[in-house]
Amino acid sequence: MDAEAITRCLEGSGLRCTPQRYGVMAFLMAHTGHPTAAEIFAAVNRLDPRSSRATTYNNLRDLVQAGLVREVAVEGRAARFEAKRLRHHHFICDRCGNVEDMKWYDLPRPAAGSLGKRIVRECELIVRGLCAKCAPRRASQNGTLRQARPSAAAHMGKNRMAS
């Protein structure tokens, strides 16, 4: 995405295109991973030392609220961020905290009666377990080469999804 497109994207979402906000958005558009706010701050600050940590965090909050950036919550670790592009789900490794994109597929919305007065904005799936790098390590730590077994919680989650 070029500079003009990023500017249009920000302004089209009702956000002013400040140099700091542009820097955060440009970094996320160019980055294919899921960086933390601290990593984003460090990268943006290298290009524009006038950008403060607070400004970077405030810009991330504004970009998330505007729907341009997705915040991926990782239990016990720093949140991760990504520019919203194609819809996808996430896999989060319990051991290393790595966040990986998974191909999108539609999820059934909860039955209206189960929501009470809640209004669903979107449904997103986050799968947790051991990534391809960590699964073999767990198996070798157990003295065997077999794949790590899913946790009871993961097993229960599978049963819930199947019903």
Z-matrix of the N, CA and C atoms (Angstrom, degrees):
N
C 1 1.454
C 2 1.530 1 107.63
N 3 1.311 2 116.11 1 129.12
C 4 1.463 3 119.97 2 -177.60
C 5 1.538 4 111.15 3 -84.24
N 6 1.333 5 115.06 4 173.74
C 7 1.468 6 121.67 5 -174.86
C 8 1.523 7 111.73 6 -58.64
N 9 1.319 8 116.99 7 -42.55
C 10 1.462 9 120.37 8 -179.60
C 11 1.516 10 111.59 9 -64.03
N 12 1.322 11 116.34 10 -40.31
C 13 1.465 12 120.71 11 -179.39
C 14 1.523 13 110.79 12 -66.12
N 15 1.328 14 117.62 13 -39.07
C 16 1.468 15 120.76 14 178.13
C 17 1.523 16 109.44 15 -65.34
N 18 1.325 17 117.10 16 -42.36
C 19 1.460 18 121.21 17 178.41
C 20 1.527 19 110.22 18 -61.37
N 21 1.336 20 117.64 19 -46.09
C 22 1.470 21 121.43 20 178.47
C 23 1.519 22 110.89 21 -62.27
N 24 1.316 23 116.05 22 -40.21
C 25 1.464 24 121.75 23 179.84
C 26 1.536 25 110.27 24 -60.63
N 27 1.324 26 116.85 25 -47.55
C 28 1.465 27 121.13 26 179.72
C 29 1.522 28 110.97 27 -64.27
N 30 1.320 29 116.09 28 -50.89
C 31 1.461 30 119.94 29 -177.00
C 32 1.527 31 111.73 30 -66.89
N 33 1.321 32 116.84 31 -33.29
C 34 1.460 33 120.93 32 177.10
C 35 1.517 34 112.73 33 -66.44
N 36 1.324 35 116.61 34 -20.68
C 37 1.466 36 121.81 35 178.08
C 38 1.529 37 111.67 36 -96.98
N 39 1.330 38 115.25 37 6.96
C 40 1.461 39 119.05 38 177.72
C 41 1.517 40 114.36 39 83.79
N 42 1.325 41 117.87 40 14.49
C 43 1.465 42 121.33 41 179.83
C 44 1.525 43 110.14 42 -105.59
N 45 1.332 44 115.20 43 140.29
C 46 1.462 45 119.13 44 173.35
C 47 1.523 46 108.77 45 -68.86
N 48 1.297 47 116.70 46 145.53
C 49 1.460 48 121.09 47 180.00
C 50 1.523 49 108.84 48 -94.48
N 51 1.329 50 116.76 49 79.92
C 52 1.462 51 121.15 50 176.25
C 53 1.522 52 108.54 51 -80.14
N 54 1.319 53 118.29 52 159.62
C 55 1.479 54 119.51 53 178.86
C 56 1.531 55 112.07 54 -58.73
N 57 1.335 56 116.75 55 -37.92
C 58 1.463 57 120.18 56 -178.53
C 59 1.534 58 111.20 57 -70.06
N 60 1.333 59 116.94 58 -43.83
C 61 1.471 60 120.56 59 179.77
C 62 1.525 61 109.82 60 -66.26
N 63 1.321 62 116.32 61 -40.44
C 64 1.459 63 120.72 62 176.49
C 65 1.531 64 109.45 63 -59.81
N 66 1.329 65 117.15 64 -43.89
C 67 1.460 66 121.07 65 -179.46
C 68 1.517 67 112.47 66 -60.86
N 69 1.329 68 117.08 67 -41.94
C 70 1.468 69 121.02 68 178.60
C 71 1.530 70 109.57 69 -64.79
N 72 1.319 71 116.70 70 -48.06
C 73 1.462 72 120.24 71 -177.48
C 74 1.534 73 111.26 72 -65.31
N 75 1.329 74 116.73 73 -42.22
C 76 1.470 75 120.42 74 179.27
C 77 1.522 76 110.57 75 -62.37
N 78 1.336 77 116.97 76 -41.49
C 79 1.463 78 120.29 77 178.28
C 80 1.527 79 110.44 78 -60.99
N 81 1.322 80 116.59 79 -47.23
C 82 1.462 81 119.73 80 -178.13
C 83 1.532 82 111.84 81 -66.18
N 84 1.328 83 117.24 82 -35.99
C 85 1.463 84 119.92 83 178.32
C 86 1.528 85 111.14 84 -66.71
N 87 1.336 86 117.29 85 -32.78
C 88 1.463 87 121.51 86 -178.42
C 89 1.530 88 112.07 87 -86.04
N 90 1.331 89 117.40 88 -16.46
C 91 1.464 90 123.02 89 -174.30
C 92 1.522 91 109.52 90 -97.79
N 93 1.319 92 117.78 91 127.51
C 94 1.459 93 120.26 92 -178.82
C 95 1.519 94 112.90 93 -92.83
N 96 1.324 95 118.27 94 -10.77
C 97 1.457 96 121.06 95 -178.96
C 98 1.514 97 111.97 96 -87.49
N 99 1.318 98 115.06 97 -156.15
C 100 1.455 99 123.10 98 -178.10
C 101 1.528 100 108.45 99 -129.77
N 102 1.334 101 117.61 100 76.15
C 103 1.468 102 120.32 101 -175.88
C 104 1.534 103 112.50 102 -73.02
N 105 1.324 104 115.06 103 155.85
C 106 1.464 105 121.20 104 173.91
C 107 1.528 106 108.66 105 -80.57
N 108 1.320 107 116.19 106 167.89
C 109 1.466 108 120.53 107 177.04
C 110 1.529 109 109.96 108 -60.72
N 111 1.329 110 117.15 109 -38.16
C 112 1.469 111 120.69 110 179.47
C 113 1.527 112 110.98 111 -64.37
N 114 1.323 113 117.25 112 -39.75
C 115 1.464 114 120.94 113 178.18
C 116 1.527 115 110.85 114 -67.41
N 117 1.322 116 116.19 115 -39.01
C 118 1.467 117 120.19 116 178.08
C 119 1.528 118 109.25 117 -65.34
N 120 1.332 119 116.66 118 -45.24
C 121 1.461 120 120.46 119 178.75
C 122 1.527 121 110.66 120 -57.50
N 123 1.334 122 117.01 121 -47.26
C 124 1.466 123 120.74 122 -178.06
C 125 1.532 124 110.81 123 -60.38
N 126 1.330 125 116.89 124 -43.29
C 127 1.465 126 120.58 125 -178.52
C 128 1.522 127 111.49 126 -67.91
N 129 1.326 128 117.06 127 -44.92
C 130 1.464 129 121.04 128 -178.97
C 131 1.522 130 109.75 129 -67.66
N 132 1.327 131 116.31 130 -39.05
C 133 1.464 132 121.00 131 -178.18
C 134 1.524 133 112.23 132 -66.62
N 135 1.341 134 117.21 133 -29.99
C 136 1.467 135 120.16 134 176.34
C 137 1.526 136 110.61 135 -63.56
N 138 1.346 137 116.13 136 -35.07
C 139 1.465 138 120.69 137 -179.07
C 140 1.527 139 112.12 138 -85.57
N 141 1.332 140 116.58 139 -32.26
C 142 1.462 141 121.52 140 -178.00
C 143 1.525 142 108.95 141 -140.48
N 144 1.330 143 117.03 142 89.66
C 145 1.474 144 120.58 143 -175.96
C 146 1.530 145 113.89 144 -62.59
N 147 1.323 146 118.54 145 -9.72
C 148 1.465 147 120.58 146 177.94
C 149 1.518 148 111.63 147 -75.66
N 150 1.313 149 117.37 148 -13.53
C 151 1.455 150 121.71 149 -176.60
C 152 1.530 151 109.76 150 -78.67
N 153 1.324 152 116.26 151 120.20
C 154 1.473 153 120.46 152 -179.51
C 155 1.530 154 110.27 153 -88.15
N 156 1.320 155 114.82 154 163.32
C 157 1.470 156 120.81 155 177.02
C 158 1.536 157 109.69 156 -59.80
N 159 1.325 158 117.29 157 -45.57
C 160 1.470 159 121.20 158 -178.83
C 161 1.525 160 110.96 159 -61.57
N 162 1.323 161 117.09 160 -42.12
C 163 1.468 162 120.43 161 179.18
C 164 1.524 163 110.38 162 -63.00
N 165 1.312 164 116.90 163 -42.19
C 166 1.467 165 120.54 164 179.10
C 167 1.522 166 110.39 165 -62.07
N 168 1.327 167 117.47 166 -47.08
C 169 1.465 168 121.31 167 -179.64
C 170 1.526 169 110.71 168 -64.40
N 171 1.334 170 117.50 169 -40.67
C 172 1.469 171 120.91 170 178.09
C 173 1.526 172 110.98 171 -65.07
N 174 1.320 173 116.82 172 -39.75
C 175 1.461 174 120.27 173 177.50
C 176 1.524 175 111.02 174 -64.38
N 177 1.321 176 117.42 175 -41.11
C 178 1.468 177 120.14 176 177.14
C 179 1.521 178 110.25 177 -60.37
N 180 1.328 179 117.13 178 -44.74
C 181 1.465 180 121.16 179 178.40
C 182 1.534 181 110.17 180 -58.67
N 183 1.339 182 116.58 181 -46.85
C 184 1.463 183 121.03 182 -179.30
C 185 1.525 184 111.70 183 -63.70
N 186 1.328 185 117.31 184 -40.10
C 187 1.462 186 121.48 185 -179.77
C 188 1.530 187 111.13 186 -67.85
N 189 1.332 188 116.46 187 -36.61
C 190 1.469 189 120.27 188 176.21
C 191 1.523 190 109.07 189 -65.84
N 192 1.333 191 117.12 190 -47.72
C 193 1.470 192 120.58 191 -179.23
C 194 1.521 193 112.03 192 -62.80
N 195 1.328 194 117.44 193 -32.15
C 196 1.468 195 121.68 194 178.96
C 197 1.528 196 111.84 195 -77.90
N 198 1.342 197 117.77 196 -9.06
C 199 1.455 198 121.34 197 178.96
C 200 1.513 199 114.78 198 83.16
N 201 1.341 200 117.06 199 13.61
C 202 1.464 201 120.55 200 179.95
C 203 1.524 202 112.17 201 -91.30
N 204 1.325 203 116.22 202 -23.29
C 205 1.465 204 122.28 203 -176.19
C 206 1.522 205 107.86 204 -129.72
N 207 1.315 206 116.01 205 143.67
C 208 1.467 207 122.20 206 176.49
C 209 1.525 208 108.36 207 -106.16
N 210 1.317 209 115.55 208 134.91
C 211 1.466 210 121.62 209 173.94
C 212 1.521 211 107.16 210 -99.86
N 213 1.316 212 116.24 211 126.05
C 214 1.458 213 121.92 212 179.09
C 215 1.522 214 107.47 213 -106.59
N 216 1.324 215 116.16 214 112.12
C 217 1.461 216 121.20 215 -178.58
C 218 1.524 217 109.68 216 -79.89
N 219 1.309 218 116.39 217 129.06
C 220 1.460 219 122.60 218 178.85
C 221 1.521 220 106.85 219 -119.57
N 222 1.332 221 116.86 220 112.36
C 223 1.466 222 121.25 221 -176.19
C 224 1.521 223 111.81 222 -52.27
N 225 1.325 224 115.35 223 129.26
C 226 1.456 225 120.53 224 175.73
C 227 1.515 226 114.98 225 74.25
N 228 1.297 227 118.18 226 4.92
C 229 1.464 228 122.77 227 -178.76
C 230 1.523 229 108.92 228 -137.17
N 231 1.308 230 115.00 229 169.91
C 232 1.469 231 120.67 230 178.95
C 233 1.530 232 110.04 231 -65.09
N 234 1.324 233 116.01 232 142.14
C 235 1.459 234 121.07 233 175.53
C 236 1.524 235 109.49 234 -61.03
N 237 1.297 236 116.07 235 153.03
C 238 1.463 237 123.08 236 178.46
C 239 1.521 238 107.89 237 -115.60
N 240 1.326 239 116.24 238 156.28
C 241 1.457 240 120.98 239 -176.98
C 242 1.519 241 110.66 240 -131.71
N 243 1.337 242 114.91 241 153.39
C 244 1.456 243 120.95 242 175.18
C 245 1.521 244 108.82 243 -154.15
N 246 1.314 245 115.53 244 149.57
C 247 1.463 246 120.08 245 173.55
C 248 1.521 247 107.36 246 -70.31
N 249 1.317 248 116.52 247 139.59
C 250 1.461 249 119.79 248 178.10
C 251 1.519 250 108.80 249 -74.66
N 252 1.302 251 115.45 250 119.24
C 253 1.461 252 121.76 251 176.78
C 254 1.520 253 106.86 252 -124.39
N 255 1.304 254 116.99 253 -119.59
C 256 1.460 255 121.02 254 176.15
C 257 1.522 256 109.17 255 -71.30
N 258 1.313 257 115.83 256 144.81
C 259 1.465 258 120.10 257 179.50
C 260 1.526 259 109.36 258 -66.49
N 261 1.318 260 115.75 259 139.62
C 262 1.461 261 120.98 260 178.11
C 263 1.524 262 109.44 261 -160.87
N 264 1.309 263 115.86 262 164.60
C 265 1.461 264 122.57 263 175.98
C 266 1.523 265 107.65 264 -101.66
N 267 1.326 266 116.23 265 178.78
C 268 1.467 267 120.37 266 -178.62
C 269 1.523 268 111.97 267 -129.87
N 270 1.309 269 114.90 268 146.86
C 271 1.463 270 123.85 269 169.83
C 272 1.526 271 106.23 270 -114.81
N 273 1.338 272 116.82 271 127.61
C 274 1.466 273 121.25 272 -179.59
C 275 1.519 274 108.39 273 -118.71
N 276 1.330 275 115.99 274 124.21
C 277 1.462 276 121.31 275 -179.55
C 278 1.527 277 110.04 276 -76.94
N 279 1.324 278 115.66 277 128.34
C 280 1.464 279 121.48 278 178.98
C 281 1.522 280 112.37 279 -65.87
N 282 1.328 281 117.57 280 -29.34
C 283 1.456 282 120.94 281 -175.46
C 284 1.526 283 112.37 282 -86.65
N 285 1.318 284 117.72 283 -57.04
C 286 1.469 285 120.24 284 -173.50
C 287 1.524 286 113.73 285 -97.30
N 288 1.337 287 117.50 286 -11.22
C 289 1.457 288 120.86 287 179.14
C 290 1.508 289 114.42 288 78.91
N 291 1.321 290 117.60 289 4.72
C 292 1.464 291 120.80 290 179.84
C 293 1.527 292 110.04 291 -61.35
N 294 1.320 293 115.99 292 139.29
C 295 1.463 294 122.40 293 177.92
C 296 1.523 295 107.48 294 -111.30
N 297 1.313 296 116.14 295 123.64
C 298 1.464 297 121.49 296 -179.27
C 299 1.517 298 109.62 297 -119.95
N 300 1.323 299 116.26 298 145.13
C 301 1.455 300 121.18 299 175.39
C 302 1.523 301 109.75 300 -78.06
N 303 1.323 302 115.71 301 142.85
C 304 1.459 303 122.87 302 175.06
C 305 1.523 304 108.12 303 -122.41
N 306 1.305 305 116.20 304 147.73
C 307 1.461 306 121.22 305 179.44
C 308 1.531 307 110.05 306 -55.50
N 309 1.314 308 116.47 307 140.32
C 310 1.458 309 122.51 308 -179.34
C 311 1.526 310 110.50 309 -76.18
N 312 1.313 311 115.21 310 139.49
C 313 1.455 312 121.46 311 165.31
C 314 1.516 313 106.65 312 -145.47
N 315 1.318 314 115.81 313 148.66
C 316 1.455 315 120.39 314 -175.72
C 317 1.517 316 111.09 315 -67.67
N 318 1.311 317 115.09 316 140.97
C 319 1.455 318 122.48 317 176.41
C 320 1.522 319 108.40 318 -107.52
N 321 1.309 320 117.25 319 145.53
C 322 1.461 321 117.92 320 176.13
C 323 1.532 322 109.56 321 -68.76
N 324 1.304 323 115.92 322 137.03
C 325 1.463 324 120.24 323 176.86
C 326 1.526 325 108.48 324 -75.11
N 327 1.325 326 116.77 325 149.02
C 328 1.467 327 118.76 326 177.08
C 329 1.529 328 110.48 327 -60.61
N 330 1.323 329 115.41 328 149.48
C 331 1.465 330 119.91 329 177.43
C 332 1.522 331 109.05 330 -59.87
N 333 1.319 332 116.69 331 138.63
C 334 1.462 333 121.75 332 -175.80
C 335 1.529 334 112.01 333 -53.87
N 336 1.310 335 117.34 334 -38.61
C 337 1.461 336 120.85 335 -179.21
C 338 1.516 337 113.24 336 -64.84
N 339 1.329 338 117.52 337 -26.42
C 340 1.463 339 120.53 338 -178.09
C 341 1.523 340 112.35 339 -81.03
N 342 1.321 341 117.02 340 -10.68
C 343 1.463 342 121.12 341 -175.77
C 344 1.523 343 113.63 342 -89.70
N 345 1.323 344 117.35 343 -16.83
C 346 1.454 345 118.77 344 -174.59
C 347 1.518 346 108.64 345 62.87
N 348 1.331 347 116.93 346 -128.56
C 349 1.470 348 120.63 347 -179.66
C 350 1.522 349 112.18 348 -96.34
N 351 1.337 350 116.85 349 10.49
C 352 1.468 351 120.52 350 179.31
C 353 1.524 352 110.68 351 -72.67
N 354 1.304 353 116.06 352 150.56
C 355 1.457 354 121.67 353 176.34
C 356 1.527 355 107.39 354 -119.67
N 357 1.330 356 117.02 355 121.90
C 358 1.463 357 122.11 356 -178.77
C 359 1.522 358 109.19 357 -79.76
N 360 1.322 359 116.28 358 127.35
C 361 1.465 360 122.27 359 175.33
C 362 1.524 361 109.63 360 -90.54
N 363 1.335 362 116.73 361 -46.09
C 364 1.458 363 121.26 362 177.43
C 365 1.523 364 108.83 363 -162.40
N 366 1.310 365 115.70 364 158.27
C 367 1.464 366 122.26 365 175.36
C 368 1.519 367 107.15 366 -115.78
N 369 1.310 368 116.39 367 129.96
C 370 1.454 369 121.19 368 -179.95
C 371 1.524 370 107.69 369 -133.75
N 372 1.304 371 116.63 370 142.31
C 373 1.452 372 121.86 371 -179.17
C 374 1.526 373 109.58 372 -101.79
N 375 1.331 374 115.97 373 131.08
C 376 1.460 375 121.14 374 171.77
C 377 1.524 376 106.49 375 -119.50
N 378 1.313 377 115.70 376 118.18
C 379 1.453 378 122.31 377 178.94
C 380 1.521 379 107.42 378 -99.41
N 381 1.317 380 116.94 379 133.23
C 382 1.465 381 121.84 380 -179.18
C 383 1.523 382 109.10 381 -119.74
N 384 1.321 383 115.56 382 145.39
C 385 1.458 384 121.14 383 179.58
C 386 1.514 385 108.90 384 169.84
N 387 1.319 386 117.12 385 -148.12
C 388 1.459 387 121.71 386 178.67
C 389 1.520 388 109.58 387 -108.91
N 390 1.319 389 116.48 388 129.85
C 391 1.469 390 121.28 389 -180.00
C 392 1.531 391 110.02 390 -70.71
N 393 1.306 392 115.79 391 173.73
C 394 1.465 393 121.39 392 -177.39
C 395 1.528 394 112.10 393 -60.50
N 396 1.337 395 118.14 394 -30.57
C 397 1.472 396 120.84 395 179.29
C 398 1.519 397 111.41 396 -77.14
N 399 1.336 398 117.79 397 -37.85
C 400 1.466 399 121.39 398 -174.64
C 401 1.525 400 113.58 399 -85.63
N 402 1.326 401 118.77 400 -28.43
C 403 1.461 402 121.45 401 -178.03
C 404 1.528 403 111.91 402 -60.59
N 405 1.343 404 120.13 403 -45.93
C 406 1.470 405 119.30 404 178.73
C 407 1.532 406 111.90 405 -64.64
N 408 1.335 407 118.20 406 -33.25
C 409 1.469 408 120.48 407 179.03
C 410 1.516 409 110.29 408 -64.39
N 411 1.335 410 117.56 409 -40.63
C 412 1.456 411 120.22 410 -179.71
C 413 1.522 412 109.48 411 -65.35
N 414 1.328 413 115.45 412 -42.64
C 415 1.458 414 119.25 413 -179.88
C 416 1.526 415 110.78 414 -62.71
N 417 1.349 416 117.29 415 -41.82
C 418 1.464 417 119.23 416 -179.33
C 419 1.521 418 111.33 417 -71.13
N 420 1.329 419 119.00 418 -28.96
C 421 1.471 420 121.72 419 176.37
C 422 1.525 421 110.55 420 -68.64
N 423 1.337 422 116.73 421 -27.44
C 424 1.460 423 120.93 422 177.90
C 425 1.527 424 111.29 423 -85.17
N 426 1.340 425 117.18 424 1.62
C 427 1.454 426 120.82 425 178.56
C 428 1.512 427 113.58 426 77.97
N 429 1.298 428 116.88 427 20.51
C 430 1.459 429 120.41 428 -179.53
C 431 1.515 430 108.98 429 -140.42
N 432 1.300 431 116.62 430 158.92
C 433 1.455 432 120.39 431 -179.43
C 434 1.525 433 112.35 432 -97.95
N 435 1.342 434 118.00 433 2.22
C 436 1.458 435 118.82 434 -178.68
C 437 1.530 436 110.71 435 -73.60
N 438 1.310 437 116.06 436 161.00
C 439 1.465 438 121.55 437 178.45
C 440 1.523 439 109.48 438 -67.15
N 441 1.332 440 115.52 439 150.15
C 442 1.457 441 120.85 440 177.40
C 443 1.520 442 109.34 441 -64.69
N 444 1.359 443 116.16 442 139.71
C 445 1.458 444 120.46 443 178.89
C 446 1.517 445 109.93 444 -76.74
N 447 1.335 446 117.78 445 146.16
C 448 1.463 447 119.27 446 176.87
C 449 1.522 448 110.10 447 -67.39
N 450 1.309 449 116.29 448 150.68
C 451 1.454 450 120.99 449 179.02
C 452 1.522 451 109.51 450 -69.46
N 453 1.321 452 116.21 451 164.62
C 454 1.460 453 120.80 452 177.84
C 455 1.520 454 110.28 453 -60.41
N 456 1.330 455 116.81 454 -39.28
C 457 1.470 456 120.33 455 -179.99
C 458 1.521 457 110.57 456 -63.47
N 459 1.325 458 116.84 457 -40.94
C 460 1.460 459 120.07 458 178.82
C 461 1.522 460 110.13 459 -65.36
N 462 1.350 461 115.87 460 -39.94
C 463 1.452 462 120.20 461 178.87
C 464 1.521 463 110.60 462 -62.87
N 465 1.335 464 116.95 463 -43.94
C 466 1.456 465 121.49 464 178.24
C 467 1.519 466 110.21 465 -62.31
N 468 1.337 467 116.76 466 -39.25
C 469 1.465 468 121.00 467 178.92
C 470 1.517 469 111.06 468 -62.18
N 471 1.364 470 116.63 469 -38.78
C 472 1.466 471 120.38 470 178.89
C 473 1.514 472 109.99 471 -63.88
N 474 1.346 473 115.90 472 -42.60
C 475 1.458 474 119.22 473 179.92
C 476 1.526 475 111.08 474 -63.68
N 477 1.339 476 116.71 475 -38.61
C 478 1.450 477 120.50 476 179.27
C 479 1.524 478 110.34 477 -65.25
N 480 1.346 479 117.00 478 -39.50
C 481 1.458 480 120.18 479 -178.78
C 482 1.525 481 110.51 480 -68.08
N 483 1.329 482 116.50 481 -33.25
C 484 1.453 483 120.09 482 -177.46
C 485 1.528 484 111.51 483 -73.61
N 486 1.320 485 117.78 484 -26.14
C 487 1.471 486 119.27 485 -177.34
C 488 1.493 487 113.17 486 -83.96
